[in-house]
Amino acid sequence: MREYSTTRRVSEMGTVQGGRQRSPHLTSGDMTPYLRVANVFDGYINTSDVLEMPFTSAEYQRYELKIGDLLLNEGQSLELVGRCAKYEGVPKNCCFQNTLVRFQAGHECDVDYAYQLFRWCQASGVFAKIATKTNSIAHLGSTRFGDLELYFPPLPEQRRIASILSQWDDSLSILSQLIEAKRQQKRGLAELLLTGKRRLPGFADEWAEMTMGSVFARVTRKNTEGNDHALTISGIHGLIDQREFFNKRVAANDLSGYYLLRRGEFAYNKSYSTGYDYGAIKRLNRYDAGVVSTLYICFALKREDAVSDFYEHYFEANLLNEGIAGIAQEGARNHGLLNVSVVDFFELPLPFPPPSEQQAIASVLSTLDTEIASLDALKAKVAEQKRGLMDALLTGRVRVKVEEV
């Protein structure tokens, strides 16, 4: 393969431009949709919350997005600065704000190669190294981005690399679709099975209706064991160590006044979590024990004929949400917390199928969880393999052969 100067400045390979500032003083022009940092994610543009502001005719010509433009987060957290997506024409007649940087590929640059290259730069920390930081926001900077020297092989090789990596993206997309379809299947089936709207074969006995307090007992044991495993509730990750979730511990230094929770016991956080508008209930599965704030309502099964897995699925399906909404007092949200009394919480109604049916339902839903976890693990493995390939191809460590035309 012939010699070629493969390290080039980004600004040599295309046009780099910052977006228009949003200001209350700029009122001339027609209201026009524009994209901002909240719209641009890794590999896609979220158009569910597109804002508008006035652009004059001259401004519109300068900042109008063209199909194939690459948009990068100019201001973000340090690990996300430079997050990149390609504009595909939606929304139409759209501009962009100065929280984004636009790259338009020149005649020596394949846009799909640049797209893969910039995503690799964000994921590998290349952009974080050149960013400046103001308070908690890192700024990529149009000039610093334009001056960045990156690997740009000859155009045919760029196209070949982009084609290879896009095939991996297609595989990841298919896996994502399979995972979402499986999750939707589980959500739909869980709602039917956990409420008795659909019965499994062989079960016909009536379900009893009980209260939370007749199935569960409140847990209020204090942390006299010196446990320093401070936990928080995540709607996605469940009860998780604060150091894993926040990369630091946000709890007080003295944890002796916290509740000590043991494996298999539950906690309710009384505040919004992703997917749980009225708070999430999670079972402690990751650790043998941990401590939580006394703002949480903690509880454990007290009936020997109750199946813990059944109720974990019930809470995960958010089926207690309506009941909690009914007991949350008016003006309930105080600094993000719901005003839910312990007494009212334990009086919430709860279905109680025969124990054998509880176990059967839990087994069906747990099987689906296992299938989803397997797909998630496969997707993570494919993503890891793609990342390794990007490390090789986008740095020139491994060259690809291009057939002569």
N, C-alpha and C positions, 0 to 999 in steps of 0.2 A: 504494500500500500504506500502511495507516494507521501512524502513529507508535507506537512501542513501546519501552519501556526494555529493550534487548536485553542489557545487561551485568548479570549477576546473580552473586551469590556461590554457590558450589557448594552450601553448606549451606542456602541458600534453596530449592534445587531438589530436595532429597532429604535422606535421612538418611545421615550419615557416621559410621562406627564402626570403631574398631580391634578386632582380634581378641583372643583370650585368650592370656595368657602361658603358655609351657610351663615348668613348674618341678617338680623332684623332690619338693617339699613339698606339691604339690597332688595328693593321691592319692584323694580321695573321688569317688564317682560311678561311672558305667559307662564302660567303654572305648568310645570313639567315634572314628570316622575324622575327620580334620581336614585342611584344605588349608593349605599354607605357601608361602613364596616359591618354593621349588623346583618347585611344581606349576603356577604361573601364568606363562604365556608371553604373547607378543603375539598376542592373538586366540584363544587356546585354552588349555585346562587339560589338563595331562599327568597322567593318573591311574595311571601305571604304578608309582608309588612313593608311595602314600598311607599315612601313619602314623596311629597311634591314641594317644589319651591319655584319662584319665578326665575326664568332665564330670558335675557334679551336675545334677539336674533343672532347677534355676534357671539354671545356666550354659548348659545345652543350649538352653533357651528363648531365652536372650539371643544365643547365637552360632550357632544353627542357620541354615544357608544356605537361601534360598528361590530358586526358579527365577527367573531374571532379575536376581539380584544381580550387581553388578559388583565384581570384586576387583582391587585394585591392589597392586603390590609396594611395601611401606612402606620396607623396607631393601634396597638393591641398590647396584650400581655406579652412578656418577653418570649414565652414559648410558642406563641401563636402569631407573632409579628411576621408579615409577609405571606400570610395564608392566601392561597391563590385559587381562582376559578376562571373559567372561560365564559365570556358573554356569548350566548347563542341566539340573541334576538328577542328575548323576553325579559322584562316588558318592552314593548315597542316604543320608539321615539323617546329613549331614555338617556339621561346624562349621569354623571357621577360626581360625588362630593370629594373634598380634599382629605377625607379620612381614608381614601383609596389612592393607589398609584396605578396608572394604566401603562401597559406595554403593548405596542403595535409592532409586530414582526416586520423586519425589512426583507429585502430580496435575498439576503444570504442566510436567513433564519427561517426554519420551519416552525410554525406557531405551535404545533403539537409537541415538538421537541422542547421548545421553551416552556410550555405548560408543565411537562414532566420535570424539567430541570428546576423550575422555580418551586414546585411542590417538594422536590427533594431538598432544596436549600432551606425551606422552612422546617421540614421534618428533621433534618440533620443538624440544625442549629447554625447554619451559615449566615442566615439573616439575623439571628439573635446576636451574633458576634459583631456585626457592623451597626446594629441599632443603638440609638441613644435612648436613655431612660429618663423620663420625667415623672416623679412620684411613682405610681404603679403602672404607668403606660410607657411602652417602648415605641420608638418611632423609627421606621425604616429609612425615610428620607429619600426623595426622588434623586437627589444628586449622589448620595452614597450608593443607592441601588444602581444607578446608571454607571457609576465608576467601578462597580464590582466586576472582577475578572473571573470568568467561568469557562467551562469547557464547551466549545462549539466546534465540533468536527465539520468536515465538508458537508454540504447540504444533503447529498444522497445518503450519507451515513446518519445524519440527523433524522431523516425520514425513516430509515430502517430501525433505529433505536426507538423512535416514537411509536412505530408500528408494533414492535415487540412489547413495549411496556403497556400499550393500550389493550393488548390481548389479556394481560394480567388484570388490568382494570375491569375488563368485561367479565372475567371469572369472578372477581370480587363483587361485582354488581349482581351477578346471578346468585351468588351465595347470600348476599344481603336480601334479595327478593325472596329466596327460599326461607330464610330466617324470619322475615316479617310475615310471610304466609303462615308459617308454623305458629308464630306467636298469635296471629289473629285466630287461627284454628283453636288454640288453647284458650284464648280469652272467651270466644263464643261458647265453647264446650263447658268451660268452668262456670259461666253464668247460668247455664242450663242445669248442670249436674249439682252444683252447690246450692241451688234454690229449689230443687225437686221438680223443676219444669220438665226435665227428662230423667227417666229412671234407667238404671242399668238392668240388663236382663237378670231375672231371678229375684228382683227386689220389688215388693209391693206393699210392705207395711207402712203405716202412717208415720210421719215424722212428728216428733214432739217439738213444742216451742218453749224454750227456756230463756233465761236472762244471762248476760255475761257473768253476773255474780254467782249464778248457780252452777256454772261450768268452770269458772276460773276464780282463783283467789288472788287478792292483791299482794304484791311483793314490795315490802318496804324495808328489807334488811339493809342496814348501813354497812359501809365498807370498813369493817374492823380488821380485815385481813391485810390491809396495806396494798391492795391491788391498785396498780397504776395504769391499767389498761382502760384509759378514758375512751368511751365509745360515742359515736354520733349515729343518727339514723339518716340513711340516704334512700330515697325512693328507688334508686336503681341498684345500689350495692347492699342494702340492708343495714344491719348493725355492724359498723366497721370502725376500727381504731382511728381516732382523730389524726394520728400521725400518718396513716396511710391515705386518708381522705383529703386532709388540708395540708399535708407535708409539714405539719407542726401540731403540737397539742394546744388547743385553745381553752381547755378546762383550767380551773384554779389549781394552784400548786398543792393545796391541801385537799385531798380527795376523800377524806374520812367521812364527810357528810353526804357523799353521793350514795345512790342505791347500788348495791352489789347484785349483779344479774348473773345467773348461771346458764350454761348451755341448755337450750330447749325452752327457756322462758321468753316471754314476750315483753315488748315495750311499745308504747304509743307516744308520739312526740308532740301532739297538739299544735302543730304548725305545718305550713305548706311544705310538701316535698314533691319532687318531680313526679307527676302522675297522680298525686294525692292532694286534692284541694283542701281537704279537711284533716290532713295529717295522715301519716303512714303508721301501720302496726307491723312490726318486724320481729321475727324470732331470732334469738342468738344462735347462730349456726357455725360461725367462723372460729370461735374461741371457747375454751372451757369456762371462762368467766370474764367479766368486765364490769366497769362502773359507768353509770349514766346519771345525768342531772336529775334532781328531785322534781324538776318540772315535768318529767316524763311520768306516765302512768304505767307501772310495771305489773305484770301478772303471770301466773302459772296455772296449768291445769290442776284442778282438784278432784275431778271425777276420774276414777280408774277406767271407766268404760268410754271415755272420750279419746279420740284419736288426734294427736297433736298435728300430724301432717294434714288432716282434713281442715283443721281450723287455720293452719298456715296458708293453705290455698284460699280459704274463704277470705282472710284478711288481705292477701295479695290481690285478689280480684276486686278489692275495694267495695265489697258488698255491705260493709258497715257504714259506708259513707253517708247514706241517706239518714240513718239513725243519728249519727254524730251531728249532721247538719240540723237536725231537729232539736238537739239539746244545747247547741252552741247559743249562748245568750246574745241578745241584741247588742250591737256595738262590741261584738266578741273579739275582734282582732286588736290586740294590744301589743304593739311592737312585734307583730307577726305571729303572736300566740293566740290560739283560740281559748275562749273562756269556757272550758268544759269541766264541770264538776266531777269529782271522783264518784260521788253517789249516783249521779245521772248516768255516768259511763257504765257502771256495773248493773244498771237497770235496763240497758239496751237489750232488745229481743234478739235471740240467736236460735237458728234451727238446730235440732238435735236428731239426726237420723239414727236408725239402729247402728250400733258400733260396727257390725260387719259391713254395712253399706258405706259408712264413713271410710273404712279402710279400702274398700273397693274403689270408691270415687278418688281417694287420695292416690291410689296406685295408678289409675288411668292418667291423672294429671301429672304425676311425678314422672311417668314414662315420657310424656310430651316434653317436660322440662329437660329430661336427659337427652332427648333428641335435639332440642334447641341448643343445649350446652355443647353437644358434639359438633353441630354446625358452626357455632361461635368459635370453637377451638380450631376447626378446619379453616375458617375465614382468617383467624389470627395467624395461623401457620402460612397461609398463602400470602397474606400481607407482609409477613416477615421475609418470605422468600423474594417477594417483589422488591422489598427494601434492599435486600442484599444485591439483587440484580441492578438496582438503580445505583448503588454505591460503586459498582464495577463499571457500568456503561456510561454513567453521567460524569465520571471523572477521567475517563480515558484509560483506566487501569485494564479494561478489557475492550478490545476493538471488535467491531462487527464487519464482516465482509459484505461488500456491495457489488452485485454483478455489474460488469461493464455493459453499457448499452451500445 
